[in-house]
Amino acid sequence: MEPVNIIGAGLAGSEAAWQIARAGVPVILHEMRPSKGTFAHRTGDCAEMVCSNSFRSDDDVMNAVGLLHWEMRAAGGLIMSMADRHRLPAGGALAVDRDAFSAAVTEALRAEPLIEIRDAEITDLPQDGNWIVATGPLTSDGLADAIRDVTGADALPFFDAIAPIVHADTIDMSVAWEQSRYDKGETEAEQKAYINCPMNKEQYEAFIDALLAADKTEFHEGETAGYFDGCLPIEVMAERGRETLRHGPMKPVGLTNAHKPEEKAYAVVQLRRDNALGTLYNIVGFQTKMKYGAQTEVFRMIPGLQDAGFARLGGIHRNSFLNSPTLLDDRMRLRLRPNLRFAGQVTGVEGYVESSAMGLLAGRMAAAQALGRDLGPPPFTTAMGALVNHITGGAEAKTFQPMNVNFGLFPPLPEMRGGRRGRKDRYPAYTQRAKDDFQAWLAAQ
């Protein structure tokens, strides 16, 4: 049996390889790291998490991301399995020890007899064979040129930013305190999963002034891409209004200062554990394009972080994605070259979970083809089905932008009331319908 070839061993490529091998089909997984690195990656491990260590909400009843977690677990997903194994306390979110997680994914793939990992950069798109392109947002220049040559169109660019990481022992816990928002979580560890740094109004205003005045990384000439709204640099948010951060990542609601319970903070900066040892914390929502020197100066204005030591500073990188509604069919194949499937963030989904889910689908579809069968996508009443339906035809091609999974992509339930008040009934109905339909799709295989 001819193997399926996958280009890229990120989250999507790793998940695709796992699904193909579990179907009994051999896989060759091509990854250019560590021989050729990128500015954002630090290792040669598979499924390295670059921007954050969070898979976001794990609530599979009231949240579309949590539902996507549920579907991936139901499908025997490697990414969810390893995320669960290396989970860190994060309130209602699924956060992981990112280094241990990536190492475990790599070990699982290397231990699978049907998977061969090759350390090599691929710069051409083959004319034949069964291939999946899962190169993610940091596709190499050579392969990006090949994609442009085949599609006849430029990939669409946008910018993503990375948040800084702080050494835990440099956080002043006489100022900061441990608490998850609204004390979420069933255990004490979950209820104290975040470190909180409070600001009064004067401190907040000074912080915003410093953000706006700080030196920023400038784009290269000709780079006109925008940002993905779900990952805006904090200084861009501040430019949209002085109160924007206070109603976003710095909102003080659901938190009580353990040192001064009678004082209500004007704003709160939260840090989330980044490794199992609890020695590293990332500043939640603080992705930035400030220059390194400015970052240390501005972030040390945060009460509790005045002596902070940084294990990693933030940064910004250019992403590329296809105009998938015009280029891909519902089997995630390139219409002009159906031997090529695309998966992951390059398809126009945004987020670790969404990228992994597209890898899972592409892998199952490629395995079915190798076995002489055809596999269609799940019903678009499911999280995976709604997402793939959106990127391969449901979205308006002229205004296509990266998309997270959300209930707005699902077909409506006409008997359910709309608006905020209807969510408590509508969202559980969406998720129950999705689970039933996803299980039926799995059973049919």
C-alpha positions, 0 to 999 in steps of 0.5 A: 500500500502506498503511504500517505505523505504529510508535509508539516509535523505541527498540531494538524500534521501530527493529528493527521498522521496518527489518524492515518496510522490508526486506520492501518495505512502507512504514513511519511511525515515530513518536517523541516525542523530542526534542520531548518528552524523558524523564528517562533519555534524553539525545538524540533518536536512535533506539535510544538505550541508556539503562541500559548499553552491553552486549548481554551474552554473545555466546557463541552455543553456551553462552548463550541471549543469545548464541544470540538474537544469532545469530538476529537476525544470521541474520534481517538485524537492524539492531540486531545489525549496528550493534552489531557495527560499533560493538563495544568490547572486552568479553571475551566480551560484546558492548558498544558505543560507545552514542552512535556505535551510536545515531547509526548506527541513526538514519542507517540508518533515515533513509536507507531510502526506505520509512521516514518518521520523524515527531517527534510524541507519540502519545497515542491507540491507533487503531481501525484500520490496522496498528500496532506499539506499541514505546514501551518502559519509559518510555511517556508518561503519555498513551499509558499511559492509552490502553493502560489504557483499551483493555486494561481493566487497569493495566500492571504496574510495576517499577523499573530502575536505571542505573549511573554512568559515570566519566571514564577519566583520573580512574581511578588506574591505579597501584591499578587494572589492566586484565584481563577475568575469566579473561583471556577474549578472543582478542586483547589488547584483549579480555583487557584489556577491564575496569578492576579496582579491588581491595578488601581485607576492611576496605575492603569492609566499610566500603563495605557500611556506607556503602552501607546508610547512604547517602541513597536516592531515595524512591518517590512515594506509592502506588508499590509496584512491585518491582525486576527481579532482573536489574537490582537496585540495589547497595544493595538487593543489600547489604540482602539480605546483606553478602556478596551483592555479593562473590558478585555484581558484586564477585566477585574470581574470575578476576582477578589484581592486576597491581600485587600478584599475590601478594595476593588481593583480597577483592572487585573492582569492574569498569569497562567501556569505554563509548565507542570513544575509551576516555575513559568507563567504566561501573561494571559492575553498579553501578546505584543509587538513591542520591542524587547526593551520596551516590553521589560520596561512596560510590563514591570509597571504591573504591580507584582511584576516590578521585578519580573524575570522573563523566560521569553518575551513576546513577538509578532509573526506573519501568518498565511492562509488560503482562500479555502472557499474558492480553492478547496472542496469539502474533502479538503482537496485542492480543486486544481490538484485533488491529490493534495489535501490541506489541513490546519491553520493554512486552511483559514481556521484559527487556533490550536484546537481548530487546526488539530481538528482539520488535521484529524479530518484530513487524515481520516479522509486521506486514509479512506482514500488509501483504502479505496473508500470515500469519506465525507465530512461530518454533518455541519450540525457538529463542531468539525462539520460546521468548521469545515463547511465554513472554510470550504464553501460556507464563508464568503470568499471575498471577505474570507478571514481566519475563523475560530469555531463558534455556535454562529457557524451551526445551523439554527434550532428554530424552536430555540429563543435567540439572544443572550437569554436563550443561550442557557437552553440553546447551547446545550441543544446545539451540543447534544445534537452535535454529539449525537450526529458526530457519533453517528458519523463515526459509527458509519465508518 
